[in-house]
Amino acid sequence: MNENLYGLFENVLVADYSLICDDDKKIIDLGEYGKFETYSLFPGIVLAFIDINLEQYDEVYIEDKIPSRLLEINHCLSGRYSYSVGDDKIIYFGKGDLCISVYDLTKTLADFPLGFYKGLEIFIDVDVANDYVTKYIPDFDLIEFDENLEKSK
């Protein structure tokens, strides 16, 4: 389940890492740089607990576009994370901040200004998750929500 979302992690991690799999739970261990503990919740939805300590993050972590339409919901527990949106905006968020973003509009440049970040992130593959979500929340269209967010940039 959700193998296309797990491919996201392979596209952003440069350093050597180990992958520990247990059914719908995967741990991506970055050694001294931290780890991602991920859970496949539903088709198209992955929950990730992120604990990163990156003083030389250029050697560990890059952002690279993937072909899926993704929504990301981030909540920062500690540290700071920033990324550029388009050509002229940089988003910074830190402890306590919540951010919802459309993956295609972001991630042209990622940074960890304090050298560390702990947070919770939900990755939603819009096209895969929409059918599942509408079964349980019939009045909510995930594709429409994603398109409205993208229009608002």
Chimera marker file (.cmm) of the C-alpha trace (Angstrom):
<marker_set name="trace">
<marker id="1" x="0.000" y="0.000" z="0.000" r="1" g="1" b="0" radius="0.5"/>
<marker id="2" x="1.204" y="3.512" z="-0.836" r="1" g="1" b="0" radius="0.5"/>
<marker id="3" x="4.444" y="2.457" z="-2.493" r="1" g="1" b="0" radius="0.5"/>
<marker id="4" x="4.274" y="5.474" z="-4.803" r="1" g="1" b="0" radius="0.5"/>
<marker id="5" x="4.286" y="7.768" z="-1.742" r="1" g="1" b="0" radius="0.5"/>
<marker id="6" x="7.232" y="5.927" z="-0.232" r="1" g="1" b="0" radius="0.5"/>
<marker id="7" x="9.067" y="6.629" z="-3.477" r="1" g="1" b="0" radius="0.5"/>
<marker id="8" x="9.004" y="10.279" z="-2.382" r="1" g="1" b="0" radius="0.5"/>
<marker id="9" x="11.503" y="9.504" z="0.348" r="1" g="1" b="0" radius="0.5"/>
<marker id="10" x="13.850" y="7.795" z="-2.088" r="1" g="1" b="0" radius="0.5"/>
<marker id="11" x="13.787" y="10.961" z="-4.227" r="1" g="1" b="0" radius="0.5"/>
<marker id="12" x="14.704" y="13.319" z="-1.396" r="1" g="1" b="0" radius="0.5"/>
<marker id="13" x="17.309" y="11.372" z="0.559" r="1" g="1" b="0" radius="0.5"/>
<marker id="14" x="20.862" y="11.593" z="-0.725" r="1" g="1" b="0" radius="0.5"/>
<marker id="15" x="22.789" y="10.001" z="2.141" r="1" g="1" b="0" radius="0.5"/>
<marker id="16" x="22.938" y="6.298" z="2.809" r="1" g="1" b="0" radius="0.5"/>
<marker id="17" x="19.947" y="5.142" z="4.753" r="1" g="1" b="0" radius="0.5"/>
<marker id="18" x="18.406" y="1.898" z="5.902" r="1" g="1" b="0" radius="0.5"/>
<marker id="19" x="14.794" y="0.907" z="5.533" r="1" g="1" b="0" radius="0.5"/>
<marker id="20" x="13.057" y="-1.148" z="8.205" r="1" g="1" b="0" radius="0.5"/>
<marker id="21" x="9.662" y="-2.503" z="7.125" r="1" g="1" b="0" radius="0.5"/>
<marker id="22" x="6.884" y="-3.935" z="9.277" r="1" g="1" b="0" radius="0.5"/>
<marker id="23" x="3.539" y="-4.261" z="7.470" r="1" g="1" b="0" radius="0.5"/>
<marker id="24" x="2.185" y="-0.703" z="7.092" r="1" g="1" b="0" radius="0.5"/>
<marker id="25" x="5.022" y="0.868" z="9.127" r="1" g="1" b="0" radius="0.5"/>
<marker id="26" x="8.374" y="1.817" z="7.628" r="1" g="1" b="0" radius="0.5"/>
<marker id="27" x="11.315" y="3.443" z="9.342" r="1" g="1" b="0" radius="0.5"/>
<marker id="28" x="13.828" y="5.261" z="7.189" r="1" g="1" b="0" radius="0.5"/>
<marker id="29" x="16.919" y="5.444" z="9.381" r="1" g="1" b="0" radius="0.5"/>
<marker id="30" x="19.395" y="8.175" z="8.440" r="1" g="1" b="0" radius="0.5"/>
<marker id="31" x="21.867" y="7.193" z="11.149" r="1" g="1" b="0" radius="0.5"/>
<marker id="32" x="23.370" y="10.285" z="12.799" r="1" g="1" b="0" radius="0.5"/>
<marker id="33" x="21.039" y="12.508" z="10.749" r="1" g="1" b="0" radius="0.5"/>
<marker id="34" x="17.790" y="11.182" z="12.234" r="1" g="1" b="0" radius="0.5"/>
<marker id="35" x="14.882" y="9.170" z="10.958" r="1" g="1" b="0" radius="0.5"/>
<marker id="36" x="11.460" y="9.167" z="9.324" r="1" g="1" b="0" radius="0.5"/>
<marker id="37" x="8.933" y="6.850" z="10.947" r="1" g="1" b="0" radius="0.5"/>
<marker id="38" x="6.103" y="6.360" z="8.481" r="1" g="1" b="0" radius="0.5"/>
<marker id="39" x="2.703" y="4.704" z="8.639" r="1" g="1" b="0" radius="0.5"/>
<marker id="40" x="0.468" y="3.833" z="5.711" r="1" g="1" b="0" radius="0.5"/>
<marker id="41" x="-2.936" y="4.888" z="7.056" r="1" g="1" b="0" radius="0.5"/>
<marker id="42" x="-5.227" y="4.517" z="4.046" r="1" g="1" b="0" radius="0.5"/>
<marker id="43" x="-4.797" y="4.184" z="0.301" r="1" g="1" b="0" radius="0.5"/>
<marker id="44" x="-2.926" y="7.338" z="-0.738" r="1" g="1" b="0" radius="0.5"/>
<marker id="45" x="-2.292" y="8.612" z="2.802" r="1" g="1" b="0" radius="0.5"/>
<marker id="46" x="0.968" y="8.287" z="4.732" r="1" g="1" b="0" radius="0.5"/>
<marker id="47" x="1.677" y="9.715" z="8.176" r="1" g="1" b="0" radius="0.5"/>
<marker id="48" x="5.338" y="10.504" z="8.938" r="1" g="1" b="0" radius="0.5"/>
<marker id="49" x="7.063" y="11.407" z="12.190" r="1" g="1" b="0" radius="0.5"/>
<marker id="50" x="10.201" y="13.288" z="11.240" r="1" g="1" b="0" radius="0.5"/>
<marker id="51" x="13.254" y="13.740" z="13.461" r="1" g="1" b="0" radius="0.5"/>
<marker id="52" x="16.149" y="15.309" z="11.566" r="1" g="1" b="0" radius="0.5"/>
<marker id="53" x="19.452" y="16.682" z="12.794" r="1" g="1" b="0" radius="0.5"/>
<marker id="54" x="21.176" y="18.116" z="9.752" r="1" g="1" b="0" radius="0.5"/>
<marker id="55" x="24.163" y="20.344" z="10.040" r="1" g="1" b="0" radius="0.5"/>
<marker id="56" x="25.390" y="19.249" z="6.606" r="1" g="1" b="0" radius="0.5"/>
<marker id="57" x="21.980" y="18.697" z="5.074" r="1" g="1" b="0" radius="0.5"/>
<marker id="58" x="23.210" y="19.181" z="1.491" r="1" g="1" b="0" radius="0.5"/>
<marker id="59" x="24.779" y="15.752" z="1.778" r="1" g="1" b="0" radius="0.5"/>
<marker id="60" x="21.610" y="14.164" z="3.125" r="1" g="1" b="0" radius="0.5"/>
<marker id="61" x="18.421" y="15.740" z="1.896" r="1" g="1" b="0" radius="0.5"/>
<marker id="62" x="17.250" y="17.326" z="-1.316" r="1" g="1" b="0" radius="0.5"/>
<marker id="63" x="13.812" y="18.017" z="-2.711" r="1" g="1" b="0" radius="0.5"/>
<marker id="64" x="13.039" y="16.539" z="-6.093" r="1" g="1" b="0" radius="0.5"/>
<marker id="65" x="9.696" y="16.643" z="-7.849" r="1" g="1" b="0" radius="0.5"/>
<marker id="66" x="7.735" y="13.428" z="-8.139" r="1" g="1" b="0" radius="0.5"/>
<marker id="67" x="4.937" y="12.743" z="-10.620" r="1" g="1" b="0" radius="0.5"/>
<marker id="68" x="2.072" y="12.408" z="-8.079" r="1" g="1" b="0" radius="0.5"/>
<marker id="69" x="-0.318" y="15.200" z="-7.096" r="1" g="1" b="0" radius="0.5"/>
<marker id="70" x="0.419" y="15.576" z="-3.404" r="1" g="1" b="0" radius="0.5"/>
<marker id="71" x="-0.956" y="17.559" z="-0.543" r="1" g="1" b="0" radius="0.5"/>
<marker id="72" x="1.276" y="17.885" z="2.496" r="1" g="1" b="0" radius="0.5"/>
<marker id="73" x="0.148" y="18.818" z="5.976" r="1" g="1" b="0" radius="0.5"/>
<marker id="74" x="3.058" y="19.691" z="8.287" r="1" g="1" b="0" radius="0.5"/>
<marker id="75" x="3.095" y="20.392" z="12.003" r="1" g="1" b="0" radius="0.5"/>
<marker id="76" x="6.414" y="21.487" z="13.513" r="1" g="1" b="0" radius="0.5"/>
<marker id="77" x="7.124" y="20.234" z="17.028" r="1" g="1" b="0" radius="0.5"/>
<marker id="78" x="10.573" y="21.848" z="17.219" r="1" g="1" b="0" radius="0.5"/>
<marker id="79" x="13.256" y="23.282" z="14.975" r="1" g="1" b="0" radius="0.5"/>
<marker id="80" x="12.561" y="25.184" z="11.808" r="1" g="1" b="0" radius="0.5"/>
<marker id="81" x="11.889" y="24.294" z="8.187" r="1" g="1" b="0" radius="0.5"/>
<marker id="82" x="11.728" y="26.562" z="5.172" r="1" g="1" b="0" radius="0.5"/>
<marker id="83" x="11.045" y="26.143" z="1.492" r="1" g="1" b="0" radius="0.5"/>
<marker id="84" x="10.521" y="28.351" z="-1.507" r="1" g="1" b="0" radius="0.5"/>
<marker id="85" x="7.229" y="28.752" z="-3.298" r="1" g="1" b="0" radius="0.5"/>
<marker id="86" x="7.519" y="29.773" z="-6.910" r="1" g="1" b="0" radius="0.5"/>
<marker id="87" x="10.271" y="32.235" z="-7.728" r="1" g="1" b="0" radius="0.5"/>
<marker id="88" x="9.700" y="34.899" z="-5.121" r="1" g="1" b="0" radius="0.5"/>
<marker id="89" x="8.394" y="33.563" z="-1.786" r="1" g="1" b="0" radius="0.5"/>
<marker id="90" x="9.993" y="31.638" z="1.045" r="1" g="1" b="0" radius="0.5"/>
<marker id="91" x="7.867" y="29.982" z="3.715" r="1" g="1" b="0" radius="0.5"/>
<marker id="92" x="9.360" y="29.521" z="7.185" r="1" g="1" b="0" radius="0.5"/>
<marker id="93" x="7.670" y="27.600" z="9.903" r="1" g="1" b="0" radius="0.5"/>
<marker id="94" x="8.774" y="26.655" z="13.375" r="1" g="1" b="0" radius="0.5"/>
<marker id="95" x="7.570" y="25.239" z="16.663" r="1" g="1" b="0" radius="0.5"/>
<marker id="96" x="3.791" y="24.990" z="16.798" r="1" g="1" b="0" radius="0.5"/>
<marker id="97" x="3.191" y="26.028" z="13.195" r="1" g="1" b="0" radius="0.5"/>
<marker id="98" x="0.846" y="24.130" z="10.892" r="1" g="1" b="0" radius="0.5"/>
<marker id="99" x="1.203" y="24.296" z="7.121" r="1" g="1" b="0" radius="0.5"/>
<marker id="100" x="-0.853" y="22.815" z="4.276" r="1" g="1" b="0" radius="0.5"/>
<marker id="101" x="0.833" y="22.892" z="0.902" r="1" g="1" b="0" radius="0.5"/>
<marker id="102" x="0.441" y="21.668" z="-2.653" r="1" g="1" b="0" radius="0.5"/>
<marker id="103" x="3.613" y="19.779" z="-3.472" r="1" g="1" b="0" radius="0.5"/>
<marker id="104" x="3.819" y="20.994" z="-7.088" r="1" g="1" b="0" radius="0.5"/>
<marker id="105" x="3.944" y="24.637" z="-5.957" r="1" g="1" b="0" radius="0.5"/>
<marker id="106" x="6.647" y="24.148" z="-3.334" r="1" g="1" b="0" radius="0.5"/>
<marker id="107" x="9.933" y="22.507" z="-2.632" r="1" g="1" b="0" radius="0.5"/>
<marker id="108" x="12.149" y="24.218" z="-5.151" r="1" g="1" b="0" radius="0.5"/>
<marker id="109" x="14.612" y="24.837" z="-2.317" r="1" g="1" b="0" radius="0.5"/>
<marker id="110" x="14.414" y="23.311" z="1.168" r="1" g="1" b="0" radius="0.5"/>
<marker id="111" x="16.348" y="24.450" z="4.222" r="1" g="1" b="0" radius="0.5"/>
<marker id="112" x="16.627" y="23.700" z="7.936" r="1" g="1" b="0" radius="0.5"/>
<marker id="113" x="17.862" y="27.073" z="9.302" r="1" g="1" b="0" radius="0.5"/>
<marker id="114" x="18.418" y="25.753" z="12.854" r="1" g="1" b="0" radius="0.5"/>
<marker id="115" x="20.000" y="22.491" z="11.666" r="1" g="1" b="0" radius="0.5"/>
<marker id="116" x="17.230" y="20.340" z="13.133" r="1" g="1" b="0" radius="0.5"/>
<marker id="117" x="13.549" y="19.648" z="12.705" r="1" g="1" b="0" radius="0.5"/>
<marker id="118" x="11.004" y="17.466" z="14.490" r="1" g="1" b="0" radius="0.5"/>
<marker id="119" x="7.503" y="17.265" z="13.191" r="1" g="1" b="0" radius="0.5"/>
<marker id="120" x="4.537" y="15.387" z="11.938" r="1" g="1" b="0" radius="0.5"/>
<marker id="121" x="3.701" y="15.274" z="8.257" r="1" g="1" b="0" radius="0.5"/>
<marker id="122" x="0.772" y="13.797" z="6.376" r="1" g="1" b="0" radius="0.5"/>
<marker id="123" x="1.322" y="13.048" z="2.699" r="1" g="1" b="0" radius="0.5"/>
<marker id="124" x="-1.842" y="12.698" z="0.615" r="1" g="1" b="0" radius="0.5"/>
<marker id="125" x="-1.723" y="11.362" z="-2.927" r="1" g="1" b="0" radius="0.5"/>
<marker id="126" x="-4.813" y="13.228" z="-4.124" r="1" g="1" b="0" radius="0.5"/>
<marker id="127" x="-5.760" y="10.926" z="-7.001" r="1" g="1" b="0" radius="0.5"/>
<marker id="128" x="-5.362" y="7.720" z="-4.992" r="1" g="1" b="0" radius="0.5"/>
<marker id="129" x="-6.929" y="8.951" z="-1.736" r="1" g="1" b="0" radius="0.5"/>
<marker id="130" x="-9.937" y="10.780" z="-3.219" r="1" g="1" b="0" radius="0.5"/>
<marker id="131" x="-12.061" y="7.672" z="-3.828" r="1" g="1" b="0" radius="0.5"/>
<marker id="132" x="-11.365" y="6.407" z="-0.329" r="1" g="1" b="0" radius="0.5"/>
<marker id="133" x="-12.053" y="9.765" z="1.352" r="1" g="1" b="0" radius="0.5"/>
<marker id="134" x="-15.358" y="10.334" z="-0.480" r="1" g="1" b="0" radius="0.5"/>
<marker id="135" x="-16.657" y="6.964" z="0.794" r="1" g="1" b="0" radius="0.5"/>
<marker id="136" x="-16.430" y="8.292" z="4.353" r="1" g="1" b="0" radius="0.5"/>
<marker id="137" x="-16.917" y="12.033" z="3.759" r="1" g="1" b="0" radius="0.5"/>
<marker id="138" x="-19.266" y="12.203" z="0.762" r="1" g="1" b="0" radius="0.5"/>
<marker id="139" x="-19.473" y="16.012" z="0.693" r="1" g="1" b="0" radius="0.5"/>
<marker id="140" x="-15.703" y="16.486" z="0.513" r="1" g="1" b="0" radius="0.5"/>
<marker id="141" x="-13.877" y="16.264" z="-2.807" r="1" g="1" b="0" radius="0.5"/>
<marker id="142" x="-10.128" y="16.029" z="-2.265" r="1" g="1" b="0" radius="0.5"/>
<marker id="143" x="-9.379" y="16.758" z="-5.932" r="1" g="1" b="0" radius="0.5"/>
<marker id="144" x="-11.445" y="19.953" z="-5.836" r="1" g="1" b="0" radius="0.5"/>
<marker id="145" x="-9.754" y="20.975" z="-2.566" r="1" g="1" b="0" radius="0.5"/>
<marker id="146" x="-6.317" y="20.426" z="-4.121" r="1" g="1" b="0" radius="0.5"/>
<marker id="147" x="-7.245" y="22.410" z="-7.244" r="1" g="1" b="0" radius="0.5"/>
<marker id="148" x="-8.565" y="25.312" z="-5.129" r="1" g="1" b="0" radius="0.5"/>
<marker id="149" x="-5.348" y="25.389" z="-3.105" r="1" g="1" b="0" radius="0.5"/>
<marker id="150" x="-3.287" y="25.322" z="-6.277" r="1" g="1" b="0" radius="0.5"/>
<marker id="151" x="-5.277" y="28.212" z="-7.783" r="1" g="1" b="0" radius="0.5"/>
<marker id="152" x="-4.723" y="30.311" z="-4.658" r="1" g="1" b="0" radius="0.5"/>
<marker id="153" x="-0.993" y="29.508" z="-4.698" r="1" g="1" b="0" radius="0.5"/>
<link id1="1" id2="2" r="1" g="1" b="0" radius="0.2"/>
<link id1="2" id2="3" r="1" g="1" b="0" radius="0.2"/>
<link id1="3" id2="4" r="1" g="1" b="0" radius="0.2"/>
<link id1="4" id2="5" r="1" g="1" b="0" radius="0.2"/>
<link id1="5" id2="6" r="1" g="1" b="0" radius="0.2"/>
<link id1="6" id2="7" r="1" g="1" b="0" radius="0.2"/>
<link id1="7" id2="8" r="1" g="1" b="0" radius="0.2"/>
<link id1="8" id2="9" r="1" g="1" b="0" radius="0.2"/>
<link id1="9" id2="10" r="1" g="1" b="0" radius="0.2"/>
<link id1="10" id2="11" r="1" g="1" b="0" radius="0.2"/>
<link id1="11" id2="12" r="1" g="1" b="0" radius="0.2"/>
<link id1="12" id2="13" r="1" g="1" b="0" radius="0.2"/>
<link id1="13" id2="14" r="1" g="1" b="0" radius="0.2"/>
<link id1="14" id2="15" r="1" g="1" b="0" radius="0.2"/>
<link id1="15" id2="16" r="1" g="1" b="0" radius="0.2"/>
<link id1="16" id2="17" r="1" g="1" b="0" radius="0.2"/>
<link id1="17" id2="18" r="1" g="1" b="0" radius="0.2"/>
<link id1="18" id2="19" r="1" g="1" b="0" radius="0.2"/>
<link id1="19" id2="20" r="1" g="1" b="0" radius="0.2"/>
<link id1="20" id2="21" r="1" g="1" b="0" radius="0.2"/>
<link id1="21" id2="22" r="1" g="1" b="0" radius="0.2"/>
<link id1="22" id2="23" r="1" g="1" b="0" radius="0.2"/>
<link id1="23" id2="24" r="1" g="1" b="0" radius="0.2"/>
<link id1="24" id2="25" r="1" g="1" b="0" radius="0.2"/>
<link id1="25" id2="26" r="1" g="1" b="0" radius="0.2"/>
<link id1="26" id2="27" r="1" g="1" b="0" radius="0.2"/>
<link id1="27" id2="28" r="1" g="1" b="0" radius="0.2"/>
<link id1="28" id2="29" r="1" g="1" b="0" radius="0.2"/>
<link id1="29" id2="30" r="1" g="1" b="0" radius="0.2"/>
<link id1="30" id2="31" r="1" g="1" b="0" radius="0.2"/>
<link id1="31" id2="32" r="1" g="1" b="0" radius="0.2"/>
<link id1="32" id2="33" r="1" g="1" b="0" radius="0.2"/>
<link id1="33" id2="34" r="1" g="1" b="0" radius="0.2"/>
<link id1="34" id2="35" r="1" g="1" b="0" radius="0.2"/>
<link id1="35" id2="36" r="1" g="1" b="0" radius="0.2"/>
<link id1="36" id2="37" r="1" g="1" b="0" radius="0.2"/>
<link id1="37" id2="38" r="1" g="1" b="0" radius="0.2"/>
<link id1="38" id2="39" r="1" g="1" b="0" radius="0.2"/>
<link id1="39" id2="40" r="1" g="1" b="0" radius="0.2"/>
<link id1="40" id2="41" r="1" g="1" b="0" radius="0.2"/>
<link id1="41" id2="42" r="1" g="1" b="0" radius="0.2"/>
<link id1="42" id2="43" r="1" g="1" b="0" radius="0.2"/>
<link id1="43" id2="44" r="1" g="1" b="0" radius="0.2"/>
<link id1="44" id2="45" r="1" g="1" b="0" radius="0.2"/>
<link id1="45" id2="46" r="1" g="1" b="0" radius="0.2"/>
<link id1="46" id2="47" r="1" g="1" b="0" radius="0.2"/>
<link id1="47" id2="48" r="1" g="1" b="0" radius="0.2"/>
<link id1="48" id2="49" r="1" g="1" b="0" radius="0.2"/>
<link id1="49" id2="50" r="1" g="1" b="0" radius="0.2"/>
<link id1="50" id2="51" r="1" g="1" b="0" radius="0.2"/>
<link id1="51" id2="52" r="1" g="1" b="0" radius="0.2"/>
<link id1="52" id2="53" r="1" g="1" b="0" radius="0.2"/>
<link id1="53" id2="54" r="1" g="1" b="0" radius="0.2"/>
<link id1="54" id2="55" r="1" g="1" b="0" radius="0.2"/>
<link id1="55" id2="56" r="1" g="1" b="0" radius="0.2"/>
<link id1="56" id2="57" r="1" g="1" b="0" radius="0.2"/>
<link id1="57" id2="58" r="1" g="1" b="0" radius="0.2"/>
<link id1="58" id2="59" r="1" g="1" b="0" radius="0.2"/>
<link id1="59" id2="60" r="1" g="1" b="0" radius="0.2"/>
<link id1="60" id2="61" r="1" g="1" b="0" radius="0.2"/>
<link id1="61" id2="62" r="1" g="1" b="0" radius="0.2"/>
<link id1="62" id2="63" r="1" g="1" b="0" radius="0.2"/>
<link id1="63" id2="64" r="1" g="1" b="0" radius="0.2"/>
<link id1="64" id2="65" r="1" g="1" b="0" radius="0.2"/>
<link id1="65" id2="66" r="1" g="1" b="0" radius="0.2"/>
<link id1="66" id2="67" r="1" g="1" b="0" radius="0.2"/>
<link id1="67" id2="68" r="1" g="1" b="0" radius="0.2"/>
<link id1="68" id2="69" r="1" g="1" b="0" radius="0.2"/>
<link id1="69" id2="70" r="1" g="1" b="0" radius="0.2"/>
<link id1="70" id2="71" r="1" g="1" b="0" radius="0.2"/>
<link id1="71" id2="72" r="1" g="1" b="0" radius="0.2"/>
<link id1="72" id2="73" r="1" g="1" b="0" radius="0.2"/>
<link id1="73" id2="74" r="1" g="1" b="0" radius="0.2"/>
<link id1="74" id2="75" r="1" g="1" b="0" radius="0.2"/>
<link id1="75" id2="76" r="1" g="1" b="0" radius="0.2"/>
<link id1="76" id2="77" r="1" g="1" b="0" radius="0.2"/>
<link id1="77" id2="78" r="1" g="1" b="0" radius="0.2"/>
<link id1="78" id2="79" r="1" g="1" b="0" radius="0.2"/>
<link id1="79" id2="80" r="1" g="1" b="0" radius="0.2"/>
<link id1="80" id2="81" r="1" g="1" b="0" radius="0.2"/>
<link id1="81" id2="82" r="1" g="1" b="0" radius="0.2"/>
<link id1="82" id2="83" r="1" g="1" b="0" radius="0.2"/>
<link id1="83" id2="84" r="1" g="1" b="0" radius="0.2"/>
<link id1="84" id2="85" r="1" g="1" b="0" radius="0.2"/>
<link id1="85" id2="86" r="1" g="1" b="0" radius="0.2"/>
<link id1="86" id2="87" r="1" g="1" b="0" radius="0.2"/>
<link id1="87" id2="88" r="1" g="1" b="0" radius="0.2"/>
<link id1="88" id2="89" r="1" g="1" b="0" radius="0.2"/>
<link id1="89" id2="90" r="1" g="1" b="0" radius="0.2"/>
<link id1="90" id2="91" r="1" g="1" b="0" radius="0.2"/>
<link id1="91" id2="92" r="1" g="1" b="0" radius="0.2"/>
<link id1="92" id2="93" r="1" g="1" b="0" radius="0.2"/>
<link id1="93" id2="94" r="1" g="1" b="0" radius="0.2"/>
<link id1="94" id2="95" r="1" g="1" b="0" radius="0.2"/>
<link id1="95" id2="96" r="1" g="1" b="0" radius="0.2"/>
<link id1="96" id2="97" r="1" g="1" b="0" radius="0.2"/>
<link id1="97" id2="98" r="1" g="1" b="0" radius="0.2"/>
<link id1="98" id2="99" r="1" g="1" b="0" radius="0.2"/>
<link id1="99" id2="100" r="1" g="1" b="0" radius="0.2"/>
<link id1="100" id2="101" r="1" g="1" b="0" radius="0.2"/>
<link id1="101" id2="102" r="1" g="1" b="0" radius="0.2"/>
<link id1="102" id2="103" r="1" g="1" b="0" radius="0.2"/>
<link id1="103" id2="104" r="1" g="1" b="0" radius="0.2"/>
<link id1="104" id2="105" r="1" g="1" b="0" radius="0.2"/>
<link id1="105" id2="106" r="1" g="1" b="0" radius="0.2"/>
<link id1="106" id2="107" r="1" g="1" b="0" radius="0.2"/>
<link id1="107" id2="108" r="1" g="1" b="0" radius="0.2"/>
<link id1="108" id2="109" r="1" g="1" b="0" radius="0.2"/>
<link id1="109" id2="110" r="1" g="1" b="0" radius="0.2"/>
<link id1="110" id2="111" r="1" g="1" b="0" radius="0.2"/>
<link id1="111" id2="112" r="1" g="1" b="0" radius="0.2"/>
<link id1="112" id2="113" r="1" g="1" b="0" radius="0.2"/>
<link id1="113" id2="114" r="1" g="1" b="0" radius="0.2"/>
<link id1="114" id2="115" r="1" g="1" b="0" radius="0.2"/>
<link id1="115" id2="116" r="1" g="1" b="0" radius="0.2"/>
<link id1="116" id2="117" r="1" g="1" b="0" radius="0.2"/>
<link id1="117" id2="118" r="1" g="1" b="0" radius="0.2"/>
<link id1="118" id2="119" r="1" g="1" b="0" radius="0.2"/>
<link id1="119" id2="120" r="1" g="1" b="0" radius="0.2"/>
<link id1="120" id2="121" r="1" g="1" b="0" radius="0.2"/>
<link id1="121" id2="122" r="1" g="1" b="0" radius="0.2"/>
<link id1="122" id2="123" r="1" g="1" b="0" radius="0.2"/>
<link id1="123" id2="124" r="1" g="1" b="0" radius="0.2"/>
<link id1="124" id2="125" r="1" g="1" b="0" radius="0.2"/>
<link id1="125" id2="126" r="1" g="1" b="0" radius="0.2"/>
<link id1="126" id2="127" r="1" g="1" b="0" radius="0.2"/>
<link id1="127" id2="128" r="1" g="1" b="0" radius="0.2"/>
<link id1="128" id2="129" r="1" g="1" b="0" radius="0.2"/>
<link id1="129" id2="130" r="1" g="1" b="0" radius="0.2"/>
<link id1="130" id2="131" r="1" g="1" b="0" radius="0.2"/>
<link id1="131" id2="132" r="1" g="1" b="0" radius="0.2"/>
<link id1="132" id2="133" r="1" g="1" b="0" radius="0.2"/>
<link id1="133" id2="134" r="1" g="1" b="0" radius="0.2"/>
<link id1="134" id2="135" r="1" g="1" b="0" radius="0.2"/>
<link id1="135" id2="136" r="1" g="1" b="0" radius="0.2"/>
<link id1="136" id2="137" r="1" g="1" b="0" radius="0.2"/>
<link id1="137" id2="138" r="1" g="1" b="0" radius="0.2"/>
<link id1="138" id2="139" r="1" g="1" b="0" radius="0.2"/>
<link id1="139" id2="140" r="1" g="1" b="0" radius="0.2"/>
<link id1="140" id2="141" r="1" g="1" b="0" radius="0.2"/>
<link id1="141" id2="142" r="1" g="1" b="0" radius="0.2"/>
<link id1="142" id2="143" r="1" g="1" b="0" radius="0.2"/>
<link id1="143" id2="144" r="1" g="1" b="0" radius="0.2"/>
<link id1="144" id2="145" r="1" g="1" b="0" radius="0.2"/>
<link id1="145" id2="146" r="1" g="1" b="0" radius="0.2"/>
<link id1="146" id2="147" r="1" g="1" b="0" radius="0.2"/>
<link id1="147" id2="148" r="1" g="1" b="0" radius="0.2"/>
<link id1="148" id2="149" r="1" g="1" b="0" radius="0.2"/>
<link id1="149" id2="150" r="1" g="1" b="0" radius="0.2"/>
<link id1="150" id2="151" r="1" g="1" b="0" radius="0.2"/>
<link id1="151" id2="152" r="1" g="1" b="0" radius="0.2"/>
<link id1="152" id2="153" r="1" g="1" b="0" radius="0.2"/>
</marker_set>
